[in-house]
Amino acid sequence: MAKDHTNFFNNVYEVVKLIPAGRVTSYGAIAQYLGTKGGARMVGWAMNAAHGLNDVPAHRVVNRSGVLTGRHHFQTPTLMQERLEAEGVKVNGDKIEGFSEVYWEPIKELEL
């Protein structure tokens, strides 16, 4: 029987909703924040399932090197880049320019 990942996916979405416009984070950073270090792939699955959720800014989640690895899960392969650029994030060759300057790390930014 397939495992129900609804709660984990919803937790991922709640973190993604907190990423400020013009900033990005990585799958692994979200996994680490949620206490599932090494769970980047699971965060990726959640993000792939989020593209129909208008309140989840999925375009702000990239791989650890700043590459737009999720771009093919959007309605068009360029939509992720278009949304990031509309927020002032520069993208060149499917990779974010100045990645460290726009990187948002939830474990630091959401410290209690």
C-alpha positions as CSV (number, residue, x, y, z in Angstrom):
1,M,0.0,0.0,0.0
2,A,1.3,3.5,-0.9
3,K,2.4,5.7,1.9
4,D,0.3,8.9,2.4
5,H,2.7,11.9,2.3
6,T,0.0,14.5,2.6
7,N,1.2,16.0,5.9
8,F,4.8,16.2,4.7
9,F,3.8,17.8,1.4
10,N,1.6,20.3,3.3
11,N,4.5,21.2,5.6
12,V,6.7,21.7,2.5
13,Y,4.1,24.0,1.0
14,E,3.9,26.1,4.2
15,V,7.6,26.7,4.1
16,V,7.6,27.5,0.4
17,K,4.8,30.1,1.0
18,L,7.2,31.9,3.4
19,I,10.0,32.4,0.7
20,P,10.0,36.1,0.0
21,A,9.6,37.3,-3.6
22,G,12.9,37.7,-5.3
23,R,14.5,35.0,-3.2
24,V,15.0,31.2,-3.7
25,T,15.8,28.2,-1.6
26,S,16.7,24.6,-2.3
27,Y,15.0,21.3,-1.9
28,G,17.6,20.2,0.6
29,A,17.3,23.4,2.7
30,I,13.5,22.8,3.0
31,A,14.1,19.1,3.9
32,Q,16.7,20.1,6.6
33,Y,14.3,22.7,8.1
34,L,11.6,20.1,8.3
35,G,13.9,17.7,10.1
36,T,14.3,15.3,7.2
37,K,17.9,16.0,6.2
38,G,18.6,13.9,3.1
39,G,15.0,14.3,2.1
40,A,15.5,16.7,-0.8
41,R,14.0,14.2,-3.3
42,M,10.9,14.0,-1.2
43,V,10.6,17.8,-1.2
44,G,11.0,17.6,-5.0
45,W,8.1,15.2,-5.2
46,A,6.0,17.7,-3.1
47,M,7.0,20.5,-5.4
48,N,6.1,18.5,-8.5
49,A,2.7,18.0,-7.0
50,A,2.3,21.7,-6.2
51,H,2.0,23.2,-9.7
52,G,-1.7,23.3,-9.5
53,L,-1.7,25.2,-6.2
54,N,-1.8,28.9,-7.0
55,D,-0.8,29.9,-3.4
56,V,2.5,27.9,-3.5
57,P,5.3,29.8,-5.3
58,A,7.0,26.6,-6.6
59,H,9.2,28.7,-8.9
60,R,11.3,29.8,-5.9
61,V,12.6,26.3,-5.2
62,V,15.7,25.2,-7.1
63,N,18.5,22.7,-6.6
64,R,21.5,23.3,-4.4
65,S,23.5,24.8,-7.2
66,G,20.8,27.3,-8.3
67,V,19.7,25.3,-11.3
68,L,16.0,25.4,-12.3
69,T,15.7,21.6,-12.2
70,G,11.9,21.8,-11.7
71,R,11.2,23.9,-14.9
72,H,9.8,21.0,-16.8
73,H,7.0,20.5,-14.3
74,F,5.5,23.9,-15.1
75,Q,3.0,24.6,-17.8
76,T,5.8,25.6,-20.1
77,P,9.6,24.9,-19.7
78,T,10.2,28.7,-19.5
79,L,7.5,29.7,-17.0
80,M,9.7,29.1,-13.9
81,Q,12.4,31.4,-15.3
82,E,9.8,34.0,-16.3
83,R,8.3,34.1,-12.8
84,L,11.7,34.4,-11.2
85,E,12.8,37.2,-13.6
86,A,9.5,39.0,-12.9
87,E,10.7,39.1,-9.3
88,G,14.1,40.4,-10.2
89,V,16.0,37.2,-10.1
90,K,18.5,36.9,-12.9
91,V,18.7,33.5,-14.7
92,N,21.2,32.5,-17.4
93,G,21.2,29.1,-19.0
94,D,18.7,27.7,-16.5
95,K,20.9,28.7,-13.6
96,I,20.4,31.6,-11.1
97,E,23.1,34.3,-11.4
98,G,24.3,35.5,-8.0
99,F,22.7,32.5,-6.3
100,S,24.3,33.2,-2.9
101,E,22.8,36.7,-2.9
102,V,19.2,35.6,-3.4
103,Y,19.4,32.3,-1.4
104,W,17.0,32.1,1.4
105,E,17.8,29.5,4.1
106,P,14.7,28.5,6.1
107,I,16.7,27.1,9.0
108,K,18.3,30.5,9.6
109,E,15.5,32.8,8.4
110,L,12.8,31.0,10.4
111,E,14.7,30.5,13.6
112,L,12.6,30.5,16.7
